Amino acid sequence: MANNTISLRSLLEKEKLNCINFPDWFRNLRIVLKQERKEYVIEEAVPNDPGANAPRADKDEFKKHMDEMLDVGRLMLATMTPELQKQHEDMVAYEMIQNLKEIYEGKARQERYETSKALFQCKMSEGSPVGAHVIKMMGYIQTLEKLGFALNDELAIDVVLQSLPDSFNQFVLNFNMNEIDNTLPQLLDIL
């Protein structure tokens, strides 16, 4: 069984998670986690601590869940590009998956219908200097949140828009004039 686990984990080690391969990476992650019987940690939010007065079985189940969530989180981080690692290093496995789905699932859905168009958008959002810049800014905004200085969505988008190069001035003007209401991952997709 240990050999099966090692060989299945090699599916994830072949290629680090990037913009283009999210659907494949996620499918391989689920295969590995099913084999290890840990898939539930990416499907269920962090459970509530049962407390000191809870029955021993509840405490043991909570500890098992938390330990496996940490193991899966480390596996996920090890199979990501360095930029994605920085952005997700302080998240548990469930939060990582939710964030990655928000960023990439729209691209995966579009890829099924228009493969070449989705690949182009993916390369532009993560492979271009602007895409990499926006991802880096999203990481900074998450770091501010961890430090207790959370920015609301509107302010976070304004910070990112103001950090763009001058060549995006027309885009910023149109974005503000049209009062487009988006999240940061949606802004990344638009850019």
C-alpha positions as CSV (number, residue, x, y, z in Angstrom):
1,M,0.0,0.0,0.0
2,A,2.9,2.4,0.8
3,N,4.2,1.9,-2.8
4,N,0.8,2.8,-4.2
5,T,0.7,6.0,-2.2
6,I,4.2,7.0,-3.3
7,S,3.4,6.2,-7.0
8,L,0.1,8.1,-6.8
9,R,1.8,11.1,-5.2
10,S,4.2,11.2,-8.1
11,L,1.1,12.3,-10.2
12,L,1.2,15.6,-8.3
13,E,5.0,15.9,-8.5
14,K,5.2,15.7,-12.3
15,E,4.1,19.3,-12.8
16,K,3.6,22.1,-10.3
17,L,0.2,23.8,-10.1
18,N,0.0,26.7,-12.5
19,C,-2.7,28.6,-14.3
20,I,-2.9,26.2,-17.2
21,N,-3.1,22.9,-15.4
22,F,-5.5,23.6,-12.5
23,P,-8.2,21.1,-13.6
24,D,-5.6,18.3,-14.1
25,W,-3.8,19.1,-10.9
26,F,-7.1,19.2,-8.9
27,R,-8.2,15.9,-10.4
28,N,-4.8,14.3,-9.5
29,L,-5.0,15.7,-6.0
30,R,-8.4,14.2,-5.5
31,I,-7.1,10.8,-6.8
32,V,-4.3,10.8,-4.3
33,L,-6.5,12.0,-1.4
34,K,-9.1,9.3,-2.2
35,Q,-6.3,6.7,-2.1
36,E,-5.2,8.0,1.3
37,R,-8.8,8.4,2.5
38,K,-8.2,12.1,3.2
39,E,-10.4,13.7,0.5
40,Y,-12.8,15.0,3.2
41,V,-10.2,17.6,4.4
42,I,-10.6,19.6,1.1
43,E,-14.4,19.2,1.1
44,E,-15.2,20.2,4.7
45,A,-14.4,23.4,6.5
46,V,-12.3,23.4,9.6
47,P,-14.3,21.7,12.3
48,N,-15.0,23.4,15.6
49,D,-12.8,22.4,18.5
50,P,-14.9,20.1,20.7
51,G,-13.5,21.7,23.8
52,A,-12.0,20.3,27.0
53,N,-15.2,18.7,28.3
54,A,-16.0,16.8,25.1
55,P,-15.9,13.0,25.0
56,R,-12.5,11.5,24.1
57,A,-13.7,10.1,20.8
58,D,-14.7,13.7,19.7
59,K,-11.3,15.1,20.7
60,D,-9.5,12.3,18.8
61,E,-11.6,12.8,15.7
62,F,-10.9,16.5,15.8
63,K,-7.2,15.9,16.2
64,K,-7.2,13.4,13.4
65,H,-9.0,15.9,11.1
66,M,-6.6,18.7,12.0
67,D,-3.5,16.5,11.5
68,E,-4.7,15.2,8.1
69,M,-5.6,18.8,7.1
70,L,-2.0,19.9,7.8
71,D,-0.6,16.9,5.9
72,V,-2.8,17.6,2.9
73,G,-2.0,21.3,3.1
74,R,1.8,20.6,3.0
75,L,1.3,18.2,0.0
76,M,-0.6,20.9,-1.8
77,L,2.0,23.6,-1.1
78,A,4.8,21.3,-2.3
79,T,3.1,20.9,-5.6
80,M,2.5,24.6,-6.3
81,T,4.7,27.2,-8.0
82,P,6.6,29.4,-5.5
83,E,4.2,32.4,-6.1
84,L,1.2,30.3,-5.3
85,Q,3.0,28.8,-2.3
86,K,3.5,32.3,-0.8
87,Q,-0.1,33.2,-1.4
88,H,-1.4,30.1,0.3
89,E,1.2,29.2,2.9
90,D,-0.9,30.3,5.9
91,M,-4.1,28.6,4.8
92,V,-5.4,25.2,5.6
93,A,-6.2,22.7,2.8
94,Y,-9.9,23.5,2.6
95,E,-9.2,27.3,2.4
96,M,-6.5,26.7,-0.3
97,I,-8.9,24.8,-2.5
98,Q,-11.7,27.3,-2.1
99,N,-9.3,30.1,-3.1
100,L,-7.8,28.2,-6.0
101,K,-11.3,27.3,-7.3
102,E,-12.3,31.0,-7.2
103,I,-9.2,32.0,-9.1
104,Y,-9.1,29.2,-11.7
105,E,-12.4,27.5,-12.0
106,G,-13.8,30.1,-14.4
107,K,-10.8,29.4,-16.6
108,A,-11.3,25.7,-16.4
109,R,-15.0,26.0,-17.4
110,Q,-14.1,28.2,-20.3
111,E,-11.3,25.9,-21.4
112,R,-13.8,23.1,-22.0
113,Y,-15.6,25.2,-24.5
114,E,-12.8,27.3,-26.0
115,T,-9.5,25.7,-25.3
116,S,-7.3,28.0,-27.2
117,K,-8.9,31.2,-25.9
118,A,-8.6,29.9,-22.3
119,L,-5.0,29.1,-22.7
120,F,-4.3,32.5,-24.1
121,Q,-6.1,34.2,-21.1
122,C,-4.3,31.9,-18.7
123,K,-0.9,32.7,-20.1
124,M,-1.8,36.4,-20.0
125,S,-3.0,36.4,-16.4
126,E,-0.2,34.4,-14.9
127,G,2.5,34.5,-17.5
128,S,2.5,38.2,-18.3
129,P,4.1,40.7,-16.0
130,V,0.7,42.3,-15.2
131,G,-0.8,39.0,-14.3
132,A,2.2,38.1,-12.1
133,H,2.0,41.6,-10.6
134,V,-1.7,41.2,-9.7
135,I,-1.1,37.8,-8.1
136,K,1.7,39.3,-6.1
137,M,-0.5,42.2,-5.0
138,M,-3.2,39.7,-4.0
139,G,-0.6,38.0,-1.8
140,Y,0.3,41.4,-0.2
141,I,-3.3,42.1,0.5
142,Q,-3.7,38.7,2.2
143,T,-0.6,39.4,4.3
144,L,-2.2,42.6,5.4
145,E,-5.3,40.7,6.4
146,K,-3.2,38.3,8.4
147,L,-1.6,41.2,10.2
148,G,-5.0,42.5,11.2
149,F,-5.3,45.2,8.6
150,A,-8.0,43.7,6.3
151,L,-8.9,45.8,3.2
152,N,-12.5,45.6,2.0
153,D,-13.0,44.4,-1.6
154,E,-13.4,47.9,-3.0
155,L,-10.2,49.2,-1.4
156,A,-8.2,46.1,-2.3
157,I,-9.2,46.5,-6.0
158,D,-8.3,50.2,-5.8
159,V,-4.9,49.4,-4.4
160,V,-4.3,46.9,-7.3
161,L,-5.6,49.3,-9.9
162,Q,-3.4,52.1,-8.7
163,S,-0.4,49.8,-8.7
164,L,-0.7,49.1,-12.4
165,P,1.7,50.6,-14.9
166,D,0.7,53.9,-16.7
167,S,-0.1,51.9,-19.8
168,F,-3.3,50.7,-18.0
169,N,-4.5,54.2,-17.2
170,Q,-7.3,53.9,-19.8
171,F,-8.4,50.6,-18.4
172,V,-8.5,52.0,-14.9
173,L,-10.5,55.0,-16.1
174,N,-13.0,52.7,-17.8
175,F,-13.1,50.4,-14.9
176,N,-13.9,53.2,-12.5
177,M,-16.4,55.1,-14.8
178,N,-18.4,51.9,-15.4
179,E,-18.4,51.2,-11.6
180,I,-17.6,47.5,-12.3
181,D,-18.1,45.5,-9.1
182,N,-15.7,42.6,-9.1
183,T,-13.5,40.5,-6.7
184,L,-9.7,40.4,-7.0
185,P,-9.7,37.1,-8.9
186,Q,-12.3,38.5,-11.3
187,L,-10.1,41.6,-11.8
188,L,-7.1,39.3,-12.5
189,D,-9.2,37.4,-15.1
190,I,-10.3,40.7,-16.8
191,L,-6.7,42.0,-16.9
